[in-house]
Amino acid sequence: MTYHVGESALILPDWACVTQKRAGHIERVVSLLVRWADELEVRGDERQTWLDAGLLHDALRDAPESELRRLSGDYAREEELLHGPAVANLLASQGNTNTSLLDAIRFHTVGSPRWDRAGRALYMADFLEAGRGFAKRDRAFLAHQVPHDFEGVFRQVLRARLEHALREGFTLFPETVGLWNEVR
């Protein structure tokens, strides 16, 4: 998979369906993952998984609902939860067997107790990227702390997302609860 971060263009697969705004989000997520991987000295296959997860996690975020439902095989959940499973299923149908990558992408919106560092890194980068409009200073601080306290920041991000979901009356998915029970 080819992509460039920074001044060069972000190159997504031909099947991707993203707006320019979404491409900016993806680029910021990948940039965070690159920075953290450098600072944590993540190398080889694990590093590639982090970067591929960042590049592809929202690759179908702007696809039509009917396509997302077809690719994900899910006809019950809310539309905004379908893009991760759709991408993971598409990658698997193309022969990708990297469970770490597929799980990171599949569950990046809800979390998963099955995750390794790649899933956790993507979950944090998706939440902490600088383009989001809320709690900018707090999120920037946390993003800076990831290389120094990866698991501690992960717990804080998970807690913040859970508190938001509870405050707004959103559904808590079994994967999310399982992840919280594993890390608290």
C-alpha positions as CSV (number, residue, x, y, z in Angstrom):
1,M,0.0,0.0,0.0
2,T,1.4,3.4,-1.0
3,Y,0.8,6.6,0.9
4,H,2.6,9.7,1.8
5,V,2.3,11.9,4.8
6,G,3.0,15.6,5.0
7,E,3.5,17.7,1.9
8,S,3.0,14.7,-0.4
9,A,-0.4,13.5,-1.4
10,L,-2.2,10.8,0.5
11,I,-2.8,7.8,-1.8
12,L,-5.7,5.6,-1.0
13,P,-6.8,2.4,-2.8
14,D,-9.0,2.7,-5.9
15,W,-12.0,1.4,-3.9
16,A,-11.8,4.1,-1.2
17,C,-14.7,6.5,-0.9
18,V,-13.7,9.6,1.0
19,T,-14.3,13.3,0.8
20,Q,-11.4,15.8,0.9
21,K,-12.2,16.6,4.5
22,R,-12.1,12.9,5.4
23,A,-8.7,12.5,3.6
24,G,-7.4,15.3,5.8
25,H,-8.6,13.4,8.9
26,I,-6.9,10.2,7.6
27,E,-3.7,12.1,7.0
28,R,-3.7,13.5,10.5
29,V,-4.3,10.1,12.0
30,V,-1.4,8.6,9.9
31,S,0.9,11.5,10.9
32,L,0.2,10.8,14.6
33,L,0.8,7.0,14.1
34,V,4.1,7.7,12.3
35,R,5.3,10.1,15.1
36,W,4.4,7.6,17.8
37,A,5.9,4.7,16.0
38,D,9.1,6.6,15.5
39,E,9.2,7.7,19.2
40,L,8.3,4.2,20.4
41,E,10.7,2.6,17.9
42,V,8.0,0.4,16.5
43,R,9.6,-1.4,13.5
44,G,8.9,-4.0,10.8
45,D,5.5,-5.6,10.4
46,E,4.0,-3.9,13.5
47,R,4.9,-0.5,12.2
48,Q,3.5,-1.3,8.8
49,T,0.3,-2.5,10.5
50,W,0.0,0.8,12.4
51,L,0.4,2.8,9.2
52,D,-1.9,0.7,7.1
53,A,-4.6,0.8,9.8
54,G,-4.4,4.6,9.9
55,L,-4.5,4.9,6.1
56,L,-7.5,2.5,5.7
57,H,-9.6,2.9,8.8
58,D,-11.9,5.4,7.2
59,A,-11.4,4.5,3.6
60,L,-15.1,3.7,3.1
61,R,-16.4,6.3,5.6
62,D,-18.2,8.3,2.9
63,A,-19.5,5.3,0.9
64,P,-23.2,4.9,0.4
65,E,-25.1,3.1,3.2
66,S,-26.2,0.3,0.8
67,E,-22.6,-0.5,-0.1
68,L,-21.5,-0.3,3.6
69,R,-24.3,-2.7,4.6
70,R,-23.4,-5.1,1.7
71,L,-19.7,-5.1,2.5
72,S,-20.1,-5.3,6.3
73,G,-23.0,-7.8,6.2
74,D,-24.6,-5.8,8.9
75,Y,-28.2,-4.7,8.4
76,A,-28.9,-3.7,12.0
77,R,-26.3,-1.3,13.4
78,E,-26.2,2.4,12.8
79,E,-24.7,3.5,9.5
80,E,-21.7,5.3,11.1
81,L,-20.5,2.0,12.6
82,L,-20.4,0.1,9.3
83,H,-17.3,1.6,7.6
84,G,-14.7,-0.3,9.7
85,P,-16.3,-3.7,9.3
86,A,-16.8,-3.0,5.6
87,V,-13.1,-2.2,5.1
88,A,-12.0,-5.1,7.1
89,N,-14.2,-7.5,5.2
90,L,-13.1,-6.1,1.8
91,L,-9.4,-6.5,2.8
92,A,-10.0,-10.0,3.9
93,S,-11.8,-10.8,0.7
94,Q,-8.7,-9.6,-1.1
95,G,-6.6,-12.1,0.8
96,N,-5.4,-10.0,3.7
97,T,-4.8,-12.2,6.7
98,N,-3.2,-9.7,9.1
99,T,-5.6,-10.2,12.1
100,S,-4.0,-7.2,13.9
101,L,-4.8,-4.9,11.0
102,L,-8.3,-6.3,10.3
103,D,-9.3,-6.1,14.0
104,A,-7.8,-2.6,14.4
105,I,-9.9,-1.4,11.4
106,R,-13.0,-3.4,12.2
107,F,-13.4,-2.2,15.7
108,H,-11.9,1.3,15.6
109,T,-15.2,3.0,16.4
110,V,-16.3,0.8,19.3
111,G,-13.1,-0.9,20.6
112,S,-12.2,-4.5,21.1
113,P,-10.6,-6.5,24.0
114,R,-8.8,-8.5,21.2
115,W,-6.7,-5.6,20.2
116,D,-2.9,-5.5,20.3
117,R,-1.0,-2.2,20.2
118,A,-2.0,-1.5,16.6
119,G,-5.7,-1.4,17.5
120,R,-5.1,0.7,20.6
121,A,-2.8,3.1,18.7
122,L,-5.4,3.6,15.9
123,Y,-8.2,4.1,18.5
124,M,-6.1,6.9,20.2
125,A,-5.0,8.5,17.0
126,D,-8.5,8.6,15.6
127,F,-9.7,10.4,18.8
128,L,-6.6,12.6,19.4
129,E,-5.9,13.9,15.9
130,A,-5.7,17.7,15.9
131,G,-8.5,18.3,13.4
132,R,-11.3,17.5,15.9
133,G,-12.9,20.6,17.4
134,F,-13.3,19.7,21.1
135,A,-10.9,19.7,24.1
136,K,-8.0,20.7,21.8
137,R,-5.5,21.4,24.5
138,D,-6.3,18.3,26.5
139,R,-6.2,16.1,23.4
140,A,-2.9,17.6,22.2
141,F,-1.4,17.0,25.7
142,L,-2.5,13.4,25.6
143,A,-1.3,12.9,22.0
144,H,2.1,14.1,23.2
145,Q,2.1,11.7,26.1
146,V,1.4,8.5,24.1
147,P,5.1,7.6,23.6
148,H,5.7,8.1,27.3
149,D,2.7,6.3,28.7
150,F,1.0,4.3,25.9
151,E,-1.3,2.3,28.2
152,G,-2.1,5.1,30.6
153,V,-3.1,7.4,27.7
154,F,-5.1,4.6,26.2
155,R,-7.1,4.2,29.4
156,Q,-7.8,7.9,29.5
157,V,-9.0,8.0,25.9
158,L,-11.2,4.9,26.4
159,R,-12.6,6.5,29.6
160,A,-13.3,9.8,27.8
161,R,-15.1,8.0,25.0
162,L,-17.1,5.9,27.4
163,E,-18.1,8.9,29.5
164,H,-19.2,10.8,26.3
165,A,-21.3,7.8,25.2
166,L,-23.0,7.5,28.6
167,R,-23.6,11.3,28.8
168,E,-25.2,11.3,25.3
169,G,-27.2,8.2,25.9
170,F,-25.4,6.2,23.2
171,T,-25.3,2.4,23.0
172,L,-22.5,0.7,24.8
173,F,-21.4,-2.2,22.7
174,P,-20.3,-5.5,24.1
175,E,-16.8,-5.0,22.5
176,T,-16.5,-1.6,24.3
177,V,-17.5,-3.0,27.7
178,G,-15.2,-5.9,27.2
179,L,-12.3,-3.6,26.4
180,W,-13.0,-1.4,29.4
181,N,-13.1,-4.5,31.7
182,E,-9.8,-5.6,30.3
183,V,-7.9,-2.3,30.8
184,R,-9.4,-0.7,33.9
